């Protein structure tokens, strides 16, 4: 299935590709502000942030969600970079010495290609941006990251980059009626 398969409970893959340990809920609960935030956010999004196995599943779901878009995003970024960043050297070396009609055509064609690529990326990504189950998972992950930050600032021994990934843009709203996502399979050796 993915790199998540075969990891024991308590381990997850971060965006850096490394295997990391889930910070125990007891570490987070030892900071009163983080425990209060975990309980409050947990009620808001119907999730137990102080349950290690549930958090492990949440981080595995997050990895799977990210994995699906990573390859296409990387492949699509190559022509996008070529037509955005490559337009300046082409203009400087070639188009600036051509007739005005060529320059106008170059700018129009390049802009259409860049807009087309961005529109294509949006249309490819749109179904996952509007899926309430995925948005709920992203909302929970965003809140978990916030809880870990509160615990870190409160003195808990949590690595600076934990949970080793960036933020989601589509994670602000929780949909209480959305079905739950299945947890990706992982090893059960813990």
C-alpha positions in Angstrom: 0.0 0.0 0.0 2.6 2.6 1.0 5.5 3.2 3.3 3.1 3.2 6.3 2.5 -0.5 5.9 4.9 -2.4 8.1 5.3 0.3 10.7 4.5 -0.6 14.3 1.8 1.2 16.2 3.4 4.4 17.6 5.5 5.0 14.4 4.5 7.2 11.5 6.0 8.7 8.3 6.6 12.5 8.3 6.7 14.7 5.2 10.5 14.4 5.4 10.2 10.7 4.6 11.6 9.7 8.0 10.0 7.3 10.5 9.1 9.1 13.7 7.6 8.1 17.0 4.2 9.4 18.1 4.6 11.6 21.2 2.8 9.9 24.0 -0.5 11.4 25.1 0.9 11.4 28.7 3.5 14.0 27.6 0.8 16.2 26.2 -1.5 15.7 29.1 1.3 16.7 31.6 0.9 20.3 30.3 -2.5 21.6 31.7 -3.1 24.0 28.8 -2.4 21.3 26.2 -4.6 18.8 28.0 -7.4 21.4 28.2 -7.0 22.2 24.5 -7.0 18.5 23.6 -10.2 18.0 25.5 -11.9 21.1 24.1 -10.8 20.4 20.5 -11.7 16.7 20.9 -15.3 17.7 21.8 -15.4 20.1 18.8 -14.2 17.5 16.2 -15.3 14.3 17.9 -11.8 12.9 18.4 -9.8 11.7 21.4 -6.4 13.5 21.0 -5.2 11.8 24.2 -5.6 8.3 22.8 -2.2 7.2 21.4 -3.7 4.6 19.0 -6.2 7.1 17.6 -3.5 9.7 17.0 -1.4 7.1 15.3 -4.3 6.3 13.0 -4.8 10.0 12.3 -1.2 10.5 11.4 -1.3 7.5 9.1 -4.4 8.9 7.4 -2.6 12.2 6.9 0.3 10.5 5.3 -2.0 8.6 2.9 -3.8 11.8 1.9 -0.5 13.5 1.2 1.0 10.6 -0.6 -1.9 10.6 -3.2 -1.1 14.1 -4.3 2.7 14.1 -4.0 3.6 12.4 -7.3 1.2 14.3 -9.5 2.1 17.6 -7.8 5.8 17.0 -8.3 5.3 16.1 -12.0 3.0 19.1 -12.6 5.4 21.5 -10.9 8.1 20.8 -13.6 6.2 22.4 -16.6 4.8 25.0 -14.3 8.3 26.1 -13.2 9.5 25.9 -16.8 6.7 28.2 -18.1 6.9 30.7 -15.1 10.6 30.8 -14.2 11.8 30.0 -17.7 9.8 32.8 -19.3 12.2 35.5 -18.1 15.4 34.0 -19.6 13.5 33.3 -22.8 12.2 36.8 -22.9 15.6 38.2 -22.2 17.6 36.1 -24.7 15.1 35.6 -27.5 11.7 37.5 -27.4 13.1 40.9 -26.6 14.9 40.9 -29.9 11.9 39.9 -32.0 9.1 42.0 -33.4 6.3 43.3 -31.2 3.8 40.8 -32.5 6.0 37.9 -31.5 6.4 39.4 -28.0 2.7 39.8 -27.5 2.1 36.2 -28.8 4.7 34.9 -26.4 3.3 36.6 -23.4 -0.3 35.5 -24.3 0.7 31.9 -25.0 2.9 31.6 -21.8 0.1 33.1 -19.7 -2.5 30.7 -21.2 -0.2 27.7 -20.5 0.5 28.8 -16.9 -3.2 29.5 -16.2 -4.1 26.2 -17.9 -1.6 24.3 -15.7 -2.9 25.9 -12.6 -6.5 25.3 -13.5 -5.7 21.6 -14.3 -4.0 21.2 -10.9 -7.0 22.8 -9.2 -9.5 20.6 -11.1 -7.4 17.5 -10.3 -7.3 18.4 -6.6 -10.8 19.8 -6.3 -12.6 16.5 -5.3 -10.3 16.0 -2.3 -10.7 19.7 -1.3 -14.4 19.3 -1.1 -14.6 15.8 0.4 -16.0 16.3 3.9 -14.4 13.2 5.3 -11.0 14.3 4.2 -11.6 17.8 5.4 -12.5 16.4 8.8 -9.3 14.4 9.0 -7.3 17.5 7.9 -9.1 19.6 10.6 -8.2 17.1 13.2 -4.6 16.9 12.1 -4.3 20.7 12.2 -5.7 20.8 15.7 -3.4 18.0 16.8 -0.4 20.1 15.5 -1.8 23.0 17.5 -2.1 20.9 20.7 1.5 19.7 20.2 2.6 23.3 19.9 0.8 24.3 23.1 2.5 21.4 24.9 5.9 22.3 23.6 5.5 25.9 24.7 4.3 24.6 28.0 7.6 22.8 28.6 6.9 19.3 27.3 9.8 17.5 25.7 8.4 17.5 22.1 10.7 18.0 19.1 10.4 21.4 17.4 9.2 19.9 14.1 6.8 17.4 15.6 4.5 16.1 14.0 6.9 16.5 11.0 4.6 18.0 8.4 3.1 21.3 7.2 -0.3 22.7 7.5 -3.4 22.0 5.3 -5.1 24.9 3.6 -8.5 23.2 3.6 -8.8 22.3 7.2 -10.8 25.0 8.9 -14.3 23.6 9.0 -15.5 20.3 10.6 -18.4 18.4 9.1 -20.1 16.4 11.9 -22.3 14.4 9.5 -19.4 13.2 7.3 -18.5 9.5 7.5 -15.2 8.6 9.1 -12.2 7.6 7.0 -10.8 4.1 7.3 -7.4 3.9 9.0 -4.6 2.8 6.7 -3.1 -0.6 7.6 0.1 -0.7 9.5 2.0 -3.3 11.5 0.7 -4.4 14.8 3.9 -5.2 16.5 3.7 -2.6 19.3 
